[in-house]
Amino acid sequence: MYKEGTEPNSFTFAAALGVLAEEGVSGRGRQVHTVVVKNGLDKTIPVSNSLINLYLKCGKADEAAKVFSSIDDKDIVAWSAMLAGYAQTGETEAAVKMFSELTKGGIKPNEFTLSSVLNVCAAASASSGQGKQFHGFAIKSRVENSLIVSSALLTMYAKKGDIESAEAVFKRQGERDLVSWNSMISGYAQHGEAIKALDVFEEMKRQKVKMDSVTFIGVFAACTHAGFVEEGEKYFDIMVRECKIAPTKEHNSCMVDLYSRAGLLEKAMEVIDNMPYLAGSTIWRTILAACRVHKRTELGRLAAKKIIDMKPEDSAAYVLLSNMYAESGDWGERAKVRKLMEERKVKKEAGYSWIEVKNKTYAFLAGDRSHPLKDQIYKKVEDLSRRLKDLGYEPDTSYVLQDIDDEHKEAVLAQHSERLAIAFGLIATPQGSPLLIIKNLRVCGDCHAVIKLIAKIEEREIVVRDTNRFHHFSSDGICSCGDFW
């Protein structure tokens, strides 16, 4: 165009930037941006929107924000692009603030804007109350039944622990895309509803919906969390033979997890041996965790060595190996592992639990005394401990992996972060209202037994999301996981 003397206009530049965004070429994109500025076209809507899209796809959210702020007359496309970018980068606060600015400016959100902000609310750090507010916006804007919005709502509710609302959205959908089907399967799987997850899969088959690799990751997760080994093997065969989907690292990792949790470590090792690539640290961590549960010290030592060789800074391997030695009473070997951690300056990840009360999120550490209501929280912990013992509860001190006396071990258990978060939730929320706790580590067996009893004596539904799954503790003292996790 330049050689022939034809001047590019804003639509020419927008098209060129669109191509560069798909390629993810930020360097060449900057060159075009410079030419755009020289031509005085950087403030035009098509070009500015294309620039925002380019920088976001290249992971340059700050650059995208600069372009966005320079636009005098922002249209809904620019707002939607920025919100989509924040959803991709997980910047929850920035996205929520931007949506607020959009609505205050009198701009009506469309389905793309709302789906983007709902995707942000699905993030772990987001408030569940915010997601419900945006659902309200979707209803008011009459886009709730739009496929892109309903799929985002379904995913958001499933990830925020409200599987009933996710199910309601799914059943209400007039049409479904693959995201809807996959989200419902993985949602049910994470919430311990394995039968429902597999029923959704069978419905997909009946309706001849073309499945993808993500579909089967959800199916394998459902089988894993319920201990359905034979079913998992059956669906793996369906994936390969009927759907012609070649197993990926994720699929093989799921099968290793399925066998490991069920204690079938020989079968898990067969999967690893038959893979056309070397197992990564995630797979070996699965083996190590299972070795700890099923008391397979030798194999656990091998798995730990594999992880440490690949990722010497990974604290999980040292901690799991250390805990395995502690549980077997081999304090000498445990001390060696701890010493190695010190020498390599590997820090153990601290266990946190979060609870949201009145749209504010509170974080707790084990033994935490930083909360303004600490006296009331610990008084509630003591009250619960008395009532639990009246019901016959005996602390399982094997979960305290320190060489201290039993009395101190009981005190350590009572001050685990999730118990402090629950105690705070019980005193800070109305009687009978449900509690949602998020934990960054796996819930220990003793805490799991205690939370079942607390849910019963307090007549509350308590939902705990740990690194593996959601645990729904009902007021009759039963957990959705069936004590298998």
HELIX and SHEET records of a PDB file:
HELIX    1   1 SER A   10  GLU A   23  1                                  14    
HELIX    2   2 SER A   26  LYS A   38  1                                  13    
HELIX    3   3 ILE A   45  LYS A   57  1                                  13    
HELIX    4   4 ALA A   61  SER A   70  1                                  10    
HELIX    5   5 ILE A   76  THR A   89  1                                  14    
HELIX    6   6 THR A   92  LYS A  104  1                                  13    
HELIX    7   7 GLU A  111  CYS A  121  1                                  11    
HELIX    8   8 SER A  128  LYS A  140  1                                  13    
HELIX    9   9 LEU A  147  LYS A  159  1                                  13    
HELIX   10  10 ILE A  163  ARG A  172  1                                  10    
HELIX   11  11 LEU A  178  GLN A  190  1                                  13    
HELIX   12  12 ALA A  194  ARG A  206  1                                  13    
HELIX   13  13 SER A  213  ALA A  226  1                                  14    
HELIX   14  14 VAL A  229  ASP A  237  1                                   9    
HELIX   15  15 ILE A  238  GLU A  242  3                                   5    
HELIX   16  16 LYS A  249  ARG A  261  1                                  13    
HELIX   17  17 LEU A  265  ASN A  274  1                                  10    
HELIX   18  18 SER A  281  VAL A  293  1                                  13    
HELIX   19  19 THR A  297  MET A  310  1                                  14    
HELIX   20  20 SER A  315  GLU A  327  1                                  13    
HELIX   21  21 TRP A  331  GLU A  343  1                                  13    
HELIX   22  22 LYS A  374  ASP A  390  1                                  17    
HELIX   23  23 THR A  397  TYR A  399  5                                   3    
HELIX   24  24 ASP A  406  ALA A  414  1                                   9    
HELIX   25  25 SER A  417  ALA A  428  1                                  12    
HELIX   26  26 GLY A  445  ILE A  457  1                                  13    
SHEET    1   A 5 LYS A 360  LEU A 365  0                                        
SHEET    2   A 5 TYR A 352  VAL A 357 -1                                        
SHEET    3   A 5 LEU A 435  LYS A 439 -1                                        
SHEET    4   A 5 ILE A 462  ARG A 465  1                                        
SHEET    5   A 5 PHE A 470  PHE A 473 -1                                        
END                                                                             
